[in-house]
Amino acid sequence: MKTIVAAGAATSAAALSMVAMAPSATAAEASPDAAAKVLTCTTYTPDGRTGTANCTNNTNRTIAFRSTVVCGMGLDAAGAWLTLPPGTWGTSSGICPELSTGVGSVNWEEG
């Protein structure tokens, strides 16, 4: 009985060491459907509560986007979706709630 328990423990330890040595997946590998962003955008916050994304569509196809705003100590915000034909630009803004601590970061989502 002692031999079986010891053999089982050795097998478990070997399996754990193999798992520990396995390479971890990067974000791109973990989410193969995540598409690269194609718009050229600048983001800023003019007043600490508003997050704005100015985006230009330099592609040959129509693309929609919106701003996404991380708000401290409050619900996050998102701007309105805008559709940009090729060669055009647009601005989308999201506003953090009154009781939040303001904009933590601004990004954009394409879809």
DRENKEGU-333108 format. One line per field, with one value per atom (N, C-alpha, C, O): x negated, y, z; atom name; residue number from 1; residue in one letter. Coordinates in pm, 1 decimal. Example, Ala and Ser with C-alpha at 12.3 -4.5 7.8 and 13.67 -1.06 7.14 Angstrom:
REM DRENKEGU-333108
px <- -1319.0|-1230.0|-1320.0|-1423.6|-1285.0|-1367.0|-1290.0|-1340.9
py <- -569.0|-450.0|-330.0|-331.9|-225.0|-106.0|3.0|113.8
pz <- 780.0|780.0|780.0|846.5|708.0|714.0|787.0|803.9
atomo <- N|CA|C|O|N|CA|C|O
num <- 1|1|1|1|2|2|2|2
residuo <- A|A|A|A|S|S|S|S
//
This chain:
REM DRENKEGU-333108
px <- -81.9|0.0|-86.4|-55.5|-195.6|-283.4|-348.2|-367.8|-381.4|-445.6|-350.5|-392.6|-224.5|-126.4|-106.9|-101.7|-95.9|-80.0|-202.1|-187.9|-320.8|-443.5|-452.1|-493.0|-413.9|-417.0|-316.5|-344.3|-199.9|-99.1|-146.6|-122.6|-213.4|-266.0|-373.5|-379.6|-459.0|-564.6|-504.5|-551.8|-401.4|-335.1|-270.3|-280.5|-203.8|-140.5|-243.5|-220.9|-356.2|-461.6|-518.1|-545.1|-536.5|-588.3|-489.2|-529.6|-361.0|-259.5|-255.8|-243.6|-266.3|-266.5|-386.7|-373.7|-503.7|-621.8|-609.9|-659.6|-544.9|-525.8|-429.8|-450.4|-324.9|-230.6|-299.4|-276.7|-382.6|-452.1|-548.7|-573.3|-604.3|-700.0|-632.5|-698.6|-502.4|-432.8|-425.8|-399.9|-448.4|-442.0|-299.1|-203.5|-285.4|-152.4|-108.9|-192.3|20.5|74.4|73.6|102.8|40.6|49.2|194.0|277.0|226.1|362.6|410.9|527.0|323.3|362.3|392.1|484.9|313.6|337.9|464.2|538.0|489.4|605.8|734.3|839.6|728.2|844.9|816.1|788.6|822.0|786.9|884.1|849.9|1005.7|1102.4|1079.9|1143.5|990.6|964.9|893.3|780.5|959.7|902.7|817.6|845.8|714.9|629.5|706.4|786.5|681.3|746.7|686.8|566.3|770.9|723.6|739.7|680.2|818.2|833.5|711.6|643.0|685.5|581.1|652.1|729.5|625.7|700.6|608.6|499.6|654.8|592.4|700.0|817.6|658.3|753.0|707.2|587.8|803.9|771.0|891.7|1002.2|868.6|976.5|967.1|871.9|1064.2|1056.5|1084.3|1035.6|1163.1|1204.1|1194.8|1238.6|1138.9|1127.1|1246.4|1234.5|1361.4|1481.0|1519.9|1593.3|1471.5|1505.2|1385.3|1273.9|1407.7|1303.2|1339.9|1450.7|1247.1|1275.2|1177.2|1057.9|1228.7|1145.4|1173.2|1287.0|1068.3|1075.8|1012.7|894.5|1089.9|1039.9|1051.9|1147.6|952.2|949.2|947.8|876.1|1028.0|1034.2|946.7|987.3|826.9|734.1|743.3|655.5|848.3|863.5|953.1|996.5|980.2|1069.2|1206.7|1280.2|1241.2|1371.8|1432.4|1360.4|1562.2|1633.4|1616.0|1628.2|1587.3|1563.5|1638.7|1639.5|1701.2|1768.2|1677.4|1597.5|1690.0|1612.6|1688.3|1783.6|1644.3|1692.9|1582.4|1492.8|1589.0|1492.1|1535.0|1653.9|1436.2|1462.0|1380.7|1260.7|1447.2|1385.6|1391.0|1498.0|1274.7|1268.0|1278.8|1198.7|1379.3|1405.3|1370.0|1412.5|1293.2|1255.5|1372.2|1445.9|1389.6|1492.5|1632.6|1715.9|1658.2|1790.3|1805.1|1710.2|1923.5|1946.8|1867.9|1856.4|1813.8|1741.9|1841.1|1961.5|1789.3|1873.9|1830.9|1718.5|1921.2|1891.0|1960.2|2070.7|1893.0|1951.2|2043.2|2056.6|2105.8|2194.7|2113.6|2000.6|2172.5|2109.4|2114.1|2216.6|2003.3|1995.7|1950.7|1869.7|2002.3|1961.8|1878.4|1923.7|1755.1|1662.7|1641.5|1584.7|1686.1|1651.4|1501.1|1436.3|1444.9|1301.2|1261.0|1329.9|1148.2|1093.3|1156.2|1122.6|1246.0|1310.8|1266.0|1197.5|1305.7|1272.5|1396.2|1492.9|1391.8|1502.1|1457.9|1348.9|1544.3|1515.6|1627.5|1745.5|1589.6|1684.9|1638.5|1520.5|1733.4|1699.1|1791.3|1911.0|1733.8|1810.3|1785.6|1675.4|1887.6|1876.9|1891.8|1987.4|1796.0|1801.3|1912.3|1942.1|1973.8|2079.4|2029.4|1910.5|2121.2|2091.2|2014.1|1921.3|2049.8|1987.0|1860.6|1803.9|1815.7|1691.5|1572.8|1588.3|1454.6|1333.6|1274.5|1166.1|1345.4|1302.4|1243.0|1244.5|1191.0|1138.6|1007.5|914.0|1002.6|878.5|804.4|681.8|878.8|818.4|925.4|1044.7|879.1|968.4|913.6|793.4|1001.3|963.2|1076.1|1168.9|1070.6|1179.7|1203.1|1113.4|1325.5|1367.6|1413.5|1490.6|1366.7|1407.6|1504.5|1490.1|1602.4|1697.5|1781.6|1866.2
py <- -118.6|0.0|125.1|221.1|125.7|242.0|268.3|383.7|163.2|177.4|242.8|326.9|205.6|262.4|410.8|490.7|449.2|589.8|669.6|779.4|617.3|687.3|701.7|806.6|597.3|604.5|707.3|781.4|711.6|810.8|952.0|1041.4|973.6|1105.7|1147.0|1263.2|1052.4|1083.3|1119.0|1211.4|1047.2|1076.5|1213.9|1289.8|1247.2|1378.4|1489.7|1593.0|1470.2|1571.9|1592.0|1705.3|1483.5|1494.6|1569.1|1651.7|1541.3|1609.4|1757.7|1840.8|1791.7|1932.2|2005.9|2120.6|1943.0|2010.9|2032.7|2133.0|1940.9|1959.6|2074.0|2150.9|2086.5|2196.3|2328.4|2427.0|2331.8|2455.0|2499.3|2618.8|2403.4|2438.5|2472.6|2523.7|2445.8|2473.5|2624.1|2698.8|2669.9|2813.4|2864.0|2793.3|2985.3|3041.6|3106.9|3150.8|3112.8|3172.5|3324.1|3379.0|3390.4|3535.9|3575.0|3488.9|3703.3|3750.3|3719.2|3683.2|3732.5|3705.2|3557.2|3522.3|3469.1|3325.9|3285.1|3198.2|3346.8|3311.9|3357.8|3297.6|3460.7|3515.5|3533.6|3645.2|3425.6|3436.7|3522.3|3567.2|3546.7|3627.8|3777.4|3857.8|3816.5|3957.9|4016.8|3978.7|4109.2|4169.2|4289.8|4359.4|4313.1|4429.8|4555.9|4555.0|4662.7|4789.7|4848.0|4837.5|4909.4|4964.2|5115.6|5177.9|5175.6|5320.9|5388.1|5329.2|5511.2|5592.5|5688.5|5773.5|5674.9|5753.1|5822.1|5773.8|5935.2|6001.5|6011.4|6032.3|5996.2|6003.5|6109.2|6134.6|6169.6|6269.9|6292.7|6246.9|6364.5|6404.7|6555.5|6603.1|6631.0|6776.7|6833.5|6941.3|6760.9|6818.0|6722.0|6755.9|6603.5|6507.0|6414.6|6310.5|6448.9|6364.2|6309.5|6211.1|6371.9|6331.1|6264.6|6316.6|6150.5|6082.7|6086.4|6048.5|6131.9|6153.1|6076.3|6069.5|6018.3|5952.5|6018.4|6020.4|6072.4|6127.2|6024.2|5992.7|5972.0|5863.8|5898.0|5962.0|5853.6|5869.8|5731.9|5642.0|5716.9|5590.9|5601.9|5661.1|5545.1|5547.5|5420.8|5394.7|5342.4|5218.8|5243.0|5355.5|5137.0|5148.3|5087.1|5053.3|5073.1|5018.7|5099.4|5166.5|5092.9|5164.2|5090.8|4968.4|5166.8|5109.4|5192.0|5314.9|5124.1|5191.1|5187.8|5095.5|5288.9|5292.0|5370.7|5442.4|5356.3|5438.8|5449.9|5365.7|5553.7|5568.4|5479.3|5456.0|5430.1|5356.0|5423.8|5446.3|5456.0|5534.9|5456.8|5414.6|5437.9|5375.7|5487.8|5581.2|5476.9|5580.3|5526.4|5417.0|5602.5|5561.1|5571.3|5669.9|5469.7|5466.5|5493.4|5553.0|5450.1|5467.9|5375.6|5307.5|5373.2|5291.7|5347.0|5468.5|5258.3|5301.4|5358.4|5334.1|5434.1|5501.8|5465.8|5421.1|5485.9|5464.3|5573.5|5616.7|5616.7|5716.7|5652.2|5530.0|5735.9|5688.1|5622.3|5662.5|5520.8|5457.5|5554.6|5617.9|5565.6|5645.7|5555.6|5465.2|5579.4|5503.9|5594.9|5701.3|5551.5|5632.0|5569.1|5460.3|5635.5|5590.1|5608.1|5680.5|5544.4|5559.6|5706.5|5784.9|5742.1|5876.6|5982.2|6099.9|5944.9|6043.9|6027.1|5930.7|6122.9|6117.4|6152.2|6207.4|6118.9|6150.0|6147.8|6100.8|6199.5|6209.5|6143.7|6167.1|6061.4|5998.0|6025.1|6010.6|6064.8|6097.8|6026.7|6012.6|5981.8|5924.4|6006.7|6057.6|6019.8|6103.2|6016.1|5939.6|6028.5|5954.8|6010.5|6129.7|5926.3|5972.6|6080.4|6088.6|6160.1|6272.3|6228.3|6297.7|6116.0|6073.8|5989.5|5941.5|5970.8|5896.3|5987.7|6108.3|5927.7|6008.4|6057.4|6115.6|6034.0|6086.5|5980.7|5861.3|6027.9|5940.7|5876.4|5944.7|5744.4|5671.3|5644.5|5653.8|5611.1|5589.8|5601.5|5586.1|5629.3|5640.5|5550.6|5549.7|5476.2|5391.1|5395.8|5475.2|5312.9|5304.9|5160.1|5076.0|5133.8|5000.5|5009.1|5098.0|4917.5|4913.1|4798.1|4692.9|4818.3|4710.0|4727.2|4642.7
pz <- 0.0|0.0|0.0|-70.5|78.8|84.3|-50.8|-88.7|-123.2|-253.5|-353.1|-432.6|-349.9|-442.2|-414.1|-507.7|-287.7|-251.3|-293.8|-347.5|-271.2|-309.3|-460.2|-509.9|-534.2|-680.4|-730.4|-824.7|-667.3|-705.9|-679.7|-760.9|-568.1|-535.1|-634.2|-674.4|-674.1|-770.6|-905.7|-971.9|-947.2|-1074.6|-1070.5|-1166.9|-960.1|-946.1|-949.0|-1012.0|-881.9|-880.5|-1020.1|-1060.0|-1095.3|-1232.1|-1320.3|-1402.2|-1304.9|-1385.1|-1352.2|-1442.1|-1224.8|-1185.6|-1241.1|-1283.8|-1241.7|-1293.5|-1443.3|-1494.5|-1515.5|-1659.3|-1686.4|-1780.3|-1605.6|-1621.6|-1592.0|-1662.2|-1490.1|-1453.7|-1562.7|-1578.5|-1639.0|-1743.3|-1875.3|-1965.7|-1889.4|-2015.0|-2037.0|-1942.7|-2160.1|-2186.7|-2170.7|-2202.8|-2121.5|-2105.2|-2235.8|-2315.0|-2257.3|-2379.4|-2367.8|-2261.5|-2475.2|-2477.8|-2501.0|-2530.1|-2488.9|-2509.3|-2650.8|-2670.0|-2749.1|-2887.5|-2908.1|-2981.1|-2844.1|-2857.6|-2783.8|-2830.1|-2670.4|-2591.1|-2659.0|-2637.7|-2738.3|-2805.3|-2953.7|-2997.7|-3031.9|-3173.1|-3252.7|-3362.2|-3200.6|-3272.4|-3253.8|-3322.0|-3162.6|-3139.1|-3260.3|-3291.8|-3327.1|-3447.7|-3410.4|-3312.9|-3488.0|-3465.8|-3504.2|-3597.7|-3431.8|-3462.6|-3589.6|-3612.5|-3672.1|-3798.8|-3808.3|-3896.3|-3720.3|-3721.9|-3659.7|-3576.2|-3701.0|-3639.0|-3544.2|-3588.0|-3413.5|-3314.4|-3214.6|-3184.0|-3165.1|-3050.7|-2942.7|-2972.4|-2817.8|-2707.2|-2607.7|-2591.5|-2542.2|-2440.7|-2351.5|-2380.7|-2242.0|-2153.0|-2132.0|-2070.2|-2182.3|-2173.4|-2034.5|-2000.6|-1953.5|-1825.4|-1707.0|-1597.1|-1727.4|-1619.1|-1604.2|-1539.6|-1661.9|-1656.5|-1793.0|-1801.7|-1899.2|-2035.6|-2100.8|-2094.5|-2163.0|-2239.4|-2386.6|-2424.2|-2470.1|-2612.0|-2698.8|-2669.0|-2806.9|-2907.9|-3042.5|-3089.2|-3104.3|-3240.3|-3332.4|-3318.7|-3425.5|-3511.0|-3658.7|-3702.2|-3734.8|-3879.9|-3943.7|-3899.6|-4047.8|-4121.2|-4245.4|-4345.4|-4239.0|-4352.1|-4436.8|-4519.0|-4417.3|-4493.7|-4614.8|-4639.7|-4689.2|-4805.2|-4777.3|-4870.1|-4647.5|-4611.3|-4496.8|-4422.9|-4482.3|-4376.9|-4244.2|-4238.1|-4137.6|-4004.4|-3900.1|-3906.3|-3804.9|-3693.5|-3571.1|-3554.9|-3484.9|-3360.6|-3255.3|-3285.7|-3130.8|-3020.1|-2917.1|-2911.5|-2835.7|-2727.1|-2611.1|-2589.5|-2537.0|-2413.8|-2304.1|-2319.2|-2194.4|-2088.0|-1957.2|-1913.5|-1895.1|-1763.1|-1660.8|-1660.1|-1574.3|-1473.9|-1335.3|-1298.2|-1260.0|-1126.0|-1030.0|-1031.4|-946.4|-841.9|-897.3|-829.2|-1019.3|-1080.0|-1199.0|-1237.9|-1256.4|-1374.8|-1492.7|-1508.7|-1574.6|-1693.8|-1794.9|-1785.9|-1890.6|-1988.4|-2129.7|-2152.6|-2223.1|-2364.8|-2444.9|-2412.3|-2549.8|-2638.3|-2740.0|-2745.5|-2820.0|-2925.7|-3037.0|-3064.9|-3100.2|-3215.9|-3333.3|-3358.6|-3403.9|-3526.4|-3639.8|-3619.2|-3758.7|-3876.8|-3965.0|-4007.2|-3992.4|-4072.3|-4209.9|-4219.9|-4314.9|-4449.4|-4472.3|-4396.8|-4574.1|-4601.6|-4616.6|-4682.0|-4554.7|-4567.4|-4478.9|-4491.9|-4389.7|-4303.2|-4158.4|-4124.2|-4073.4|-3931.4|-3850.2|-3902.6|-3720.3|-3631.7|-3486.6|-3454.1|-3399.6|-3256.8|-3177.4|-3203.5|-3080.7|-2990.3|-2847.6|-2815.9|-2761.2|-2622.6|-2525.1|-2550.0|-2413.0|-2303.5|-2178.2|-2157.8|-2094.3|-1974.0|-1850.0|-1837.7|-1757.9|-1631.5|-1542.9|-1549.6|-1460.1|-1370.1|-1273.4|-1242.5|-1228.2|-1137.8|-1013.2|-971.5|-953.6|-828.7|-847.7|-749.5|-971.7|-994.1|-964.9|-946.0|-961.9|-940.9|-1072.6|-1074.6|-1181.7|-1311.4|-1402.7|-1372.6|-1514.6|-1619.4|-1576.0|-1534.4|-1586.2|-1560.3|-1689.6|-1694.5|-1795.0|-1926.8|-2034.1|-2007.8|-2156.6|-2272.0|-2382.0|-2408.3|-2445.2|-2556.9|-2657.9|-2642.5|-2760.9|-2856.3|-2893.9|-2887.1|-2933.3|-2974.4|-3118.9|-3154.9|-3201.1|-3341.0|-3359.3|-3296.9|-3444.5|-3464.9|-3586.8|-3615.9
atomo <- N|CA|C|O|N|CA|C|O|N|CA|C|O|N|CA|C|O|N|CA|C|O|N|CA|C|O|N|CA|C|O|N|CA|C|O|N|CA|C|O|N|CA|C|O|N|CA|C|O|N|CA|C|O|N|CA|C|O|N|CA|C|O|N|CA|C|O|N|CA|C|O|N|CA|C|O|N|CA|C|O|N|CA|C|O|N|CA|C|O|N|CA|C|O|N|CA|C|O|N|CA|C|O|N|CA|C|O|N|CA|C|O|N|CA|C|O|N|CA|C|O|N|CA|C|O|N|CA|C|O|N|CA|C|O|N|CA|C|O|N|CA|C|O|N|CA|C|O|N|CA|C|O|N|CA|C|O|N|CA|C|O|N|CA|C|O|N|CA|C|O|N|CA|C|O|N|CA|C|O|N|CA|C|O|N|CA|C|O|N|CA|C|O|N|CA|C|O|N|CA|C|O|N|CA|C|O|N|CA|C|O|N|CA|C|O|N|CA|C|O|N|CA|C|O|N|CA|C|O|N|CA|C|O|N|CA|C|O|N|CA|C|O|N|CA|C|O|N|CA|C|O|N|CA|C|O|N|CA|C|O|N|CA|C|O|N|CA|C|O|N|CA|C|O|N|CA|C|O|N|CA|C|O|N|CA|C|O|N|CA|C|O|N|CA|C|O|N|CA|C|O|N|CA|C|O|N|CA|C|O|N|CA|C|O|N|CA|C|O|N|CA|C|O|N|CA|C|O|N|CA|C|O|N|CA|C|O|N|CA|C|O|N|CA|C|O|N|CA|C|O|N|CA|C|O|N|CA|C|O|N|CA|C|O|N|CA|C|O|N|CA|C|O|N|CA|C|O|N|CA|C|O|N|CA|C|O|N|CA|C|O|N|CA|C|O|N|CA|C|O|N|CA|C|O|N|CA|C|O|N|CA|C|O|N|CA|C|O|N|CA|C|O|N|CA|C|O|N|CA|C|O|N|CA|C|O|N|CA|C|O|N|CA|C|O|N|CA|C|O|N|CA|C|O|N|CA|C|O|N|CA|C|O|N|CA|C|O|N|CA|C|O|N|CA|C|O|N|CA|C|O|N|CA|C|O|N|CA|C|O|N|CA|C|O|N|CA|C|O
num <- 1|1|1|1|2|2|2|2|3|3|3|3|4|4|4|4|5|5|5|5|6|6|6|6|7|7|7|7|8|8|8|8|9|9|9|9|10|10|10|10|11|11|11|11|12|12|12|12|13|13|13|13|14|14|14|14|15|15|15|15|16|16|16|16|17|17|17|17|18|18|18|18|19|19|19|19|20|20|20|20|21|21|21|21|22|22|22|22|23|23|23|23|24|24|24|24|25|25|25|25|26|26|26|26|27|27|27|27|28|28|28|28|29|29|29|29|30|30|30|30|31|31|31|31|32|32|32|32|33|33|33|33|34|34|34|34|35|35|35|35|36|36|36|36|37|37|37|37|38|38|38|38|39|39|39|39|40|40|40|40|41|41|41|41|42|42|42|42|43|43|43|43|44|44|44|44|45|45|45|45|46|46|46|46|47|47|47|47|48|48|48|48|49|49|49|49|50|50|50|50|51|51|51|51|52|52|52|52|53|53|53|53|54|54|54|54|55|55|55|55|56|56|56|56|57|57|57|57|58|58|58|58|59|59|59|59|60|60|60|60|61|61|61|61|62|62|62|62|63|63|63|63|64|64|64|64|65|65|65|65|66|66|66|66|67|67|67|67|68|68|68|68|69|69|69|69|70|70|70|70|71|71|71|71|72|72|72|72|73|73|73|73|74|74|74|74|75|75|75|75|76|76|76|76|77|77|77|77|78|78|78|78|79|79|79|79|80|80|80|80|81|81|81|81|82|82|82|82|83|83|83|83|84|84|84|84|85|85|85|85|86|86|86|86|87|87|87|87|88|88|88|88|89|89|89|89|90|90|90|90|91|91|91|91|92|92|92|92|93|93|93|93|94|94|94|94|95|95|95|95|96|96|96|96|97|97|97|97|98|98|98|98|99|99|99|99|100|100|100|100|101|101|101|101|102|102|102|102|103|103|103|103|104|104|104|104|105|105|105|105|106|106|106|106|107|107|107|107|108|108|108|108|109|109|109|109|110|110|110|110|111|111|111|111
residuo <- M|M|M|M|K|K|K|K|T|T|T|T|I|I|I|I|V|V|V|V|A|A|A|A|A|A|A|A|G|G|G|G|A|A|A|A|A|A|A|A|T|T|T|T|S|S|S|S|A|A|A|A|A|A|A|A|A|A|A|A|L|L|L|L|S|S|S|S|M|M|M|M|V|V|V|V|A|A|A|A|M|M|M|M|A|A|A|A|P|P|P|P|S|S|S|S|A|A|A|A|T|T|T|T|A|A|A|A|A|A|A|A|E|E|E|E|A|A|A|A|S|S|S|S|P|P|P|P|D|D|D|D|A|A|A|A|A|A|A|A|A|A|A|A|K|K|K|K|V|V|V|V|L|L|L|L|T|T|T|T|C|C|C|C|T|T|T|T|T|T|T|T|Y|Y|Y|Y|T|T|T|T|P|P|P|P|D|D|D|D|G|G|G|G|R|R|R|R|T|T|T|T|G|G|G|G|T|T|T|T|A|A|A|A|N|N|N|N|C|C|C|C|T|T|T|T|N|N|N|N|N|N|N|N|T|T|T|T|N|N|N|N|R|R|R|R|T|T|T|T|I|I|I|I|A|A|A|A|F|F|F|F|R|R|R|R|S|S|S|S|T|T|T|T|V|V|V|V|V|V|V|V|C|C|C|C|G|G|G|G|M|M|M|M|G|G|G|G|L|L|L|L|D|D|D|D|A|A|A|A|A|A|A|A|G|G|G|G|A|A|A|A|W|W|W|W|L|L|L|L|T|T|T|T|L|L|L|L|P|P|P|P|P|P|P|P|G|G|G|G|T|T|T|T|W|W|W|W|G|G|G|G|T|T|T|T|S|S|S|S|S|S|S|S|G|G|G|G|I|I|I|I|C|C|C|C|P|P|P|P|E|E|E|E|L|L|L|L|S|S|S|S|T|T|T|T|G|G|G|G|V|V|V|V|G|G|G|G|S|S|S|S|V|V|V|V|N|N|N|N|W|W|W|W|E|E|E|E|E|E|E|E|G|G|G|G
//
